[in-house]
Amino acid sequence: MWKLVLGFVLFAALAMFMLKNAGGDVDMGGEKHGIDSHPATAAPTPAPAASK
């Protein structure tokens, strides 16, 4: 049983090491809520008025 736990811990550590070194945006802070958790979006530009 201890071999199974040890294998899982080693696999999880290796996976985290590979994700962090690969440049992935790994955030271990948990869920985030609020305006600061979402990327800023540009304001929509108004459509140009159609000339007749």
N, CA, C and O atoms as a DFTB+ gen file, in Angstrom:
208 C
 N C O
     1  1       0.824      -1.203       0.000
     2  2       0.000       0.000       0.000
     3  2       0.861       1.256       0.000
     4  3       0.538       2.240      -0.665
     5  1       1.950       1.217       0.745
     6  2       2.806       2.398       0.814
     7  2       3.464       2.666      -0.530
     8  3       3.796       3.811      -0.839
     9  1       3.657       1.626      -1.330
    10  2       4.251       1.815      -2.659
    11  2       3.282       2.573      -3.568
    12  3       3.700       3.396      -4.383
    13  1       2.013       2.295      -3.425
    14  2       1.005       2.989      -4.213
    15  2       0.969       4.475      -3.855
    16  3       0.910       5.329      -4.740
    17  1       1.004       4.779      -2.573
    18  2       1.001       6.172      -2.119
    19  2       2.273       6.876      -2.570
    20  3       2.218       8.011      -3.041
    21  1       3.405       6.222      -2.433
    22  2       4.674       6.800      -2.861
    23  2       4.678       7.061      -4.369
    24  3       5.159       8.103      -4.813
    25  1       4.154       6.140      -5.145
    26  2       4.073       6.321      -6.591
    27  2       3.189       7.499      -6.966
    28  3       3.518       8.261      -7.876
    29  1       2.067       7.651      -6.271
    30  2       1.174       8.773      -6.541
    31  2       1.855      10.095      -6.208
    32  3       1.770      11.046      -6.985
    33  1       2.527      10.167      -5.065
    34  2       3.202      11.399      -4.656
    35  2       4.303      11.748      -5.650
    36  3       4.445      12.913      -6.022
    37  1       5.074      10.777      -6.081
    38  2       6.140      11.032      -7.055
    39  2       5.557      11.482      -8.400
    40  3       6.085      12.398      -9.029
    41  1       4.483      10.846      -8.834
    42  2       3.851      11.232     -10.096
    43  2       3.292      12.647     -10.022
    44  3       3.436      13.421     -10.969
    45  1       2.654      12.991      -8.903
    46  2       2.094      14.335      -8.743
    47  2       3.213      15.380      -8.712
    48  3       3.079      16.449      -9.307
    49  1       4.307      15.077      -8.027
    50  2       5.433      16.013      -7.977
    51  2       6.047      16.191      -9.361
    52  3       6.387      17.311      -9.743
    53  1       6.192      15.125     -10.102
    54  2       6.736      15.210     -11.457
    55  2       5.805      16.006     -12.367
    56  3       6.273      16.807     -13.176
    57  1       4.502      15.797     -12.245
    58  2       3.542      16.533     -13.070
    59  2       3.592      18.026     -12.760
    60  3       3.569      18.845     -13.679
    61  1       3.660      18.388     -11.490
    62  2       3.734      19.803     -11.121
    63  2       5.041      20.418     -11.609
    64  3       5.048      21.554     -12.083
    65  1       6.138      19.689     -11.501
    66  2       7.433      20.175     -11.977
    67  2       7.391      20.435     -13.480
    68  3       7.879      21.465     -13.947
    69  1       6.812      19.513     -14.233
    70  2       6.739      19.674     -15.684
    71  2       5.821      20.830     -16.067
    72  3       6.136      21.579     -16.992
    73  1       4.702      20.989     -15.381
    74  2       3.784      22.080     -15.699
    75  2       4.413      23.434     -15.410
    76  3       4.259      24.368     -16.198
    77  1       5.113      23.553     -14.300
    78  2       5.734      24.832     -13.953
    79  2       6.876      25.164     -14.905
    80  3       7.043      26.327     -15.273
    81  1       7.656      24.183     -15.308
    82  2       8.787      24.431     -16.205
    83  2       8.358      24.632     -17.650
    84  3       9.095      25.233     -18.433
    85  1       7.193      24.146     -18.012
    86  2       6.723      24.285     -19.382
    87  2       6.175      25.682     -19.645
    88  3       5.828      26.000     -20.783
    89  1       6.090      26.514     -18.629
    90  2       5.608      27.870     -18.822
    91  2       4.106      27.992     -18.740
    92  3       3.548      29.042     -19.056
    93  1       3.447      26.935     -18.322
    94  2       2.002      27.002     -18.173
    95  2       1.630      27.942     -17.040
    96  3       2.389      28.114     -16.086
    97  1       0.476      28.539     -17.153
    98  2       0.027      29.471     -16.131
    99  2      -0.675      28.674     -15.035
   100  3      -1.903      28.606     -14.995
   101  1       0.110      28.077     -14.152
   102  2      -0.427      27.261     -13.081
   103  2      -0.605      28.140     -11.850
   104  3       0.368      28.664     -11.307
   105  1      -1.844      28.298     -11.415
   106  2      -2.140      29.115     -10.248
   107  2      -2.690      28.199      -9.170
   108  3      -3.791      27.668      -9.309
   109  1      -1.941      28.012      -8.107
   110  2      -2.359      27.109      -7.041
   111  2      -3.119      27.851      -5.942
   112  3      -3.203      27.366      -4.814
   113  1      -3.672      29.016      -6.259
   114  2      -4.357      29.820      -5.259
   115  2      -5.820      29.458      -5.059
   116  3      -6.466      30.037      -4.186
   117  1      -6.352      28.557      -5.803
   118  2      -7.764      28.205      -5.661
   119  2      -8.636      29.088      -6.536
   120  3      -8.140      29.823      -7.389
   121  1      -9.932      29.007      -6.315
   122  2     -10.866      29.794      -7.111
   123  2     -10.754      31.265      -6.762
   124  3     -10.533      31.627      -5.606
   125  1     -10.908      32.101      -7.762
   126  2     -10.875      33.539      -7.555
   127  2     -12.168      34.122      -8.109
   128  3     -12.620      33.751      -9.192
   129  1     -12.744      35.025      -7.360
   130  2     -13.982      35.673      -7.779
   131  2     -13.771      37.174      -7.698
   132  3     -13.004      37.664      -6.870
   133  1     -14.448      37.883      -8.553
   134  2     -14.357      39.333      -8.523
   135  2     -13.783      39.876      -9.803
   136  3     -13.428      39.126     -10.712
   137  1     -13.696      41.182      -9.866
   138  2     -13.263      41.854     -11.087
   139  2     -11.784      41.624     -11.360
   140  3     -11.376      41.600     -12.521
   141  1     -10.974      41.454     -10.328
   142  2      -9.541      41.293     -10.536
   143  2      -9.173      39.894     -11.014
   144  3      -8.021      39.662     -11.381
   145  1     -10.116      38.954     -11.021
   146  2      -9.805      37.594     -11.439
   147  2      -9.959      37.392     -12.945
   148  3      -9.510      36.380     -13.483
   149  1     -10.590      38.346     -13.625
   150  2     -10.816      38.202     -15.062
   151  2      -9.891      39.148     -15.821
   152  3      -9.606      40.249     -15.350
   153  1      -9.422      38.724     -16.990
   154  2      -8.582      39.625     -17.785
   155  2      -9.375      40.845     -18.262
   156  3     -10.576      40.766     -18.522
   157  1      -8.683      41.952     -18.366
   158  2      -9.339      43.179     -18.815
   159  2      -9.733      43.041     -20.280
   160  3      -8.966      42.530     -21.097
   161  1     -10.920      43.495     -20.596
   162  2     -11.390      43.454     -21.978
   163  2     -11.462      44.880     -22.501
   164  3     -11.755      45.814     -21.755
   165  1     -11.197      45.032     -23.766
   166  2     -11.254      46.358     -24.388
   167  2     -12.709      46.770     -24.557
   168  3     -13.582      45.936     -24.796
   169  1     -12.955      48.059     -24.429
   170  2     -14.308      48.574     -24.610
   171  2     -14.695      48.421     -26.078
   172  3     -13.877      48.674     -26.963
   173  1     -15.927      48.013     -26.344
   174  2     -16.352      47.851     -27.738
   175  2     -16.381      49.206     -28.448
   176  3     -16.793      50.213     -27.872
   177  1     -15.949      49.213     -29.675
   178  2     -15.952      50.458     -30.461
   179  2     -17.323      50.630     -31.107
   180  3     -17.910      49.661     -31.588
   181  1     -17.824      51.839     -31.117
   182  2     -19.145      52.044     -31.737
   183  2     -19.071      51.837     -33.252
   184  3     -18.058      52.118     -33.893
   185  1     -20.151      51.348     -33.784
   186  2     -20.214      51.131     -35.233
   187  2     -20.304      52.467     -35.954
   188  3     -21.011      53.366     -35.497
   189  1     -19.595      52.615     -37.082
   190  2     -19.664      53.878     -37.813
   191  2     -21.063      54.097     -38.400
   192  3     -21.741      53.153     -38.807
   193  1     -21.469      55.354     -38.431
   194  2     -22.798      55.671     -38.953
   195  2     -22.803      55.468     -40.469
   196  3     -21.869      55.859     -41.170
   197  1     -23.856      54.860     -40.943
   198  2     -23.973      54.609     -42.380
   199  2     -24.418      55.885     -43.072
   200  3     -25.386      56.506     -42.633
   201  1     -23.744      56.298     -44.141
   202  2     -24.135      57.496     -44.883
   203  2     -25.053      57.103     -46.040
   204  3     -24.893      56.039     -46.638
   205  1     -26.013      57.972     -46.346
   206  2     -26.961      57.681     -47.425
   207  2     -26.667      58.511     -48.633
   208  3     -27.363      58.401     -49.642
